[in-house]
Amino acid sequence: MKVRTGYACPVTDADEAARVASLLRPWVGRPVTRALRIRPDLVAGFRLEAERTLPESAGLG
């Protein structure tokens, strides 16, 4: 999981807005009409990994 923080600003260039709209899949039944760009200043997080399993005989002394 990663957490990113930064400043958000609207995408105002028409060509860039069209490119962003083509990449997004809105979850509401409306087209994308506005977008925000967040430039991350800080990225922090951790990795989740599956627990390693040991063979049954390894745990017996």
BELBELTA-V245623 format. One record per residue. N is the residue number from 1. OMEGA is omega in whole degrees, 0 to 359 (999 if undefined). Layout:
N,OMEGA + N,OMEGA
//
This chain:
1,177 + 2,176 + 3,179 + 4,175 + 5,179 + 6,180 + 7,178 + 8,175 + 9,181 + 10,174 + 11,186 + 12,178 + 13,185 + 14,180 + 15,179 + 16,178 + 17,178 + 18,178 + 19,179 + 20,180 + 21,180 + 22,181 + 23,186 + 24,174 + 25,182 + 26,180 + 27,174 + 28,184 + 29,180 + 30,177 + 31,177 + 32,179 + 33,178 + 34,178 + 35,175 + 36,175 + 37,177 + 38,176 + 39,186 + 40,173 + 41,183 + 42,176 + 43,180 + 44,178 + 45,180 + 46,181 + 47,175 + 48,179 + 49,177 + 50,179 + 51,178 + 52,178 + 53,178 + 54,174 + 55,184 + 56,183 + 57,182 + 58,183 + 59,182 + 60,185 + 61,999
//
